[in-house]
Amino acid sequence: MDIQEEAKKYAEGRIISAFNQAIEEAYIKGYNAACDEMQNNQQRIVEVDGMQFLDMELPSGTLWSAGYLTEQNSIKTVTFNQAQKYSLPTKEQWEELNRYCIINSCYITYQGLGIEIISIDRNIIRIPTFGYREGDSYKNFVRFWLKEENEYAKTLGFIVQSTHIKDSGIQRVPVGISSYFKGEQLPILLVKTRE
């Protein structure tokens, strides 16, 4: 075997080795980038006392519960006065969430109609409707207590209430604040401040 042939085999071996190493490094970089992206796209969940809260990336740092407060796998409903012992959202916190997030109607598996509140970074709170019968029809609303009471009518507390949600596909849902009789039993969402 002459020296030129040896040099050619040596060079081919180095090229193949360098090429394999480059492919291996590119694969590792791509794998790590995909893992980082997947981790960044996961919902930011904080668990406090067994309750899950979502970071909706709000300027105030407010964390919102991932759904209504439940008790024994059922939505817990309380009067306004009973709700005051919980960490309820204020009007300002609701307005901030409403300003920075998109609120759509949705269908929640096993729970029926509801709304989904979607943050800029795609964290999603899904809240089922809490309806009632009115005559022959059933009205689907999302309702929950806020912290404040109506200063002009002490029998009223403030709630967040959606418009009637119909089973007509995904659409924007107007959700506002209104007064409601304090003796009614309504569900609650909780809030926490990011630490």
C-alpha positions as MATLAB code, in Angstrom:
seq = 'MDIQEEAKKYAEGRIISAFNQAIEEAYIKGYNAACDEMQNNQQRIVEVDGMQFLDMELPSGTLWSAGYLTEQNSIKTVTFNQAQKYSLPTKEQWEELNRYCIINSCYITYQGLGIEIISIDRNIIRIPTFGYREGDSYKNFVRFWLKEENEYAKTLGFIVQSTHIKDSGIQRVPVGISSYFKGEQLPILLVKTRE';
ca = [
       0.000    0.000    0.000;
       1.463    3.322   -0.976;
       1.501    6.462    1.083;
      -1.041    8.272   -1.094;
      -3.628    5.534   -0.603;
      -2.988    5.567    3.169;
      -3.430    9.346    3.267;
      -6.674    9.053    1.303;
      -8.097    6.430    3.732;
      -6.953    8.516    6.681;
      -8.634   11.654    5.269;
     -11.842    9.781    4.472;
     -11.906    8.393    8.001;
     -11.442   11.888    9.477;
     -14.163   13.349    7.249;
     -16.637   10.611    8.161;
     -15.764   11.022   11.846;
     -16.148   14.828   11.669;
     -19.412   14.481    9.721;
     -20.803   11.969   12.277;
     -19.757   14.234   15.137;
     -21.449   17.246   13.495;
     -24.672   15.249   13.009;
     -24.538   14.046   16.624;
     -24.052   17.603   17.934;
     -26.888   18.937   15.738;
     -29.181   16.146   16.948;
     -28.362   16.891   20.611;
     -28.900   20.641   20.094;
     -32.226   20.013   18.343;
     -33.348   17.582   21.032;
     -32.445   20.036   23.814;
     -34.179   22.915   21.999;
     -37.343   20.824   21.580;
     -37.290   19.884   25.284;
     -36.822   23.533   26.269;
     -39.680   24.618   23.996;
     -41.952   21.886   25.348;
     -41.133   22.893   28.919;
     -41.759   26.567   28.129;
     -45.135   25.726   26.555;
     -46.378   23.794   29.581;
     -48.814   25.602   31.821;
     -47.185   27.279   34.761;
     -48.988   25.587   37.646;
     -48.433   26.442   41.292;
     -50.012   24.184   43.896;
     -51.065   25.750   47.208;
     -52.896   23.700   49.868;
     -53.963   21.120   47.274;
     -55.414   23.775   44.930;
     -53.855   24.410   41.518;
     -53.223   28.001   40.484;
     -52.181   29.176   37.014;
     -49.740   31.966   36.282;
     -51.570   33.982   33.639;
     -48.546   36.302   33.197;
     -50.427   39.320   34.527;
     -48.511   42.502   35.458;
     -49.798   42.281   39.052;
     -48.467   38.739   39.474;
     -51.905   37.414   40.439;
     -52.290   33.645   40.144;
     -55.802   32.328   39.384;
     -57.206   28.961   40.457;
     -57.427   26.483   37.609;
     -61.192   26.209   38.150;
     -63.949   26.540   40.704;
     -63.271   25.486   44.298;
     -64.489   21.909   44.679;
     -65.451   19.736   47.606;
     -65.706   15.956   47.237;
     -65.473   16.252   43.421;
     -68.404   18.694   43.232;
     -68.345   22.438   42.682;
     -68.589   24.097   46.079;
     -71.227   26.827   46.270;
     -71.426   29.380   49.059;
     -73.226   32.600   49.924;
     -71.406   35.921   49.625;
     -70.781   36.074   53.405;
     -69.451   32.493   53.487;
     -67.192   33.261   50.507;
     -65.432   36.086   52.366;
     -63.203   33.632   54.273;
     -61.602   32.625   50.953;
     -59.046   34.464   48.848;
     -61.529   35.861   46.317;
     -60.566   38.022   43.347;
     -61.248   41.741   43.544;
     -62.901   43.785   40.804;
     -59.470   45.121   39.800;
     -58.008   41.607   39.548;
     -60.911   40.481   37.351;
     -60.594   43.555   35.125;
     -56.867   42.883   34.708;
     -57.506   39.241   33.736;
     -60.241   40.345   31.335;
     -57.935   42.993   29.793;
     -54.872   40.763   29.257;
     -56.543   37.469   28.320;
     -58.957   36.168   25.692;
     -62.270   34.748   26.917;
     -64.036   32.273   24.626;
     -66.933   29.900   24.989;
     -65.887   26.269   24.917;
     -67.057   22.750   25.505;
     -65.427   21.176   28.554;
     -65.313   17.380   28.427;
     -67.618   15.769   31.020;
     -68.776   19.209   32.244;
     -70.572   20.666   29.225;
     -70.436   24.304   28.208;
     -68.126   26.850   29.775;
     -65.546   29.500   29.115;
     -61.823   29.320   28.666;
     -59.589   32.182   29.673;
     -56.404   32.105   27.593;
     -53.278   34.040   28.572;
     -50.694   35.429   26.160;
     -48.425   32.448   26.799;
     -51.337   30.010   26.334;
     -52.109   29.107   29.939;
     -55.806   28.221   30.041;
     -58.387   28.350   32.809;
     -61.532   26.375   31.914;
     -64.653   27.238   33.885;
     -67.897   25.290   33.405;
     -71.214   27.091   33.302;
     -73.285   27.204   36.426;
     -76.780   27.384   35.001;
     -80.333   27.566   36.206;
     -83.798   26.809   34.887;
     -85.889   29.745   33.706;
     -89.351   28.605   32.659;
     -88.934   25.837   30.105;
     -85.343   26.669   29.218;
     -82.008   26.209   30.905;
     -79.683   29.231   31.051;
     -75.930   28.642   30.993;
     -73.826   31.279   32.706;
     -70.410   31.441   34.281;
     -70.808   33.122   37.660;
     -68.613   33.489   40.725;
     -68.305   35.816   43.705;
     -65.906   38.759   43.894;
     -64.512   40.159   47.154;
     -66.371   43.480   47.152;
     -69.923   44.135   48.216;
     -72.167   46.791   46.716;
     -71.655   49.856   48.924;
     -75.079   51.255   47.988;
     -77.117   48.106   48.609;
     -75.732   46.026   51.488;
     -77.782   42.981   50.447;
     -75.834   42.756   47.190;
     -72.389   41.409   46.439;
     -70.517   41.653   43.164;
     -70.156   38.714   40.820;
     -68.514   38.035   37.503;
     -71.147   36.867   35.044;
     -70.954   35.873   31.423;
     -73.688   36.319   28.894;
     -75.819   33.224   28.227;
     -73.540   30.646   26.608;
     -75.080   28.633   23.786;
     -73.756   25.461   22.262;
     -72.750   27.159   19.019;
     -69.032   26.637   18.768;
     -66.155   28.745   19.991;
     -66.892   32.447   20.175;
     -65.856   35.451   22.239;
     -67.933   35.762   25.405;
     -68.693   39.111   27.019;
     -68.114   38.762   30.735;
     -68.826   41.591   33.141;
     -69.342   42.542   36.756;
     -72.813   42.889   38.207;
     -74.539   42.955   41.590;
     -76.190   39.849   42.972;
     -78.203   38.943   46.085;
     -75.760   37.878   48.837;
     -77.899   34.940   49.933;
     -77.519   33.066   46.641;
     -75.241   30.032   46.548;
     -72.579   30.569   43.871;
     -69.218   28.958   43.078;
     -65.924   30.729   43.702;
     -62.557   31.077   41.998;
     -59.536   31.813   44.142;
     -56.510   34.042   43.616;
     -53.009   34.174   45.081;
     -50.145   36.595   44.639;
     -47.023   35.249   42.925;
     -44.140   35.015   45.373;
];
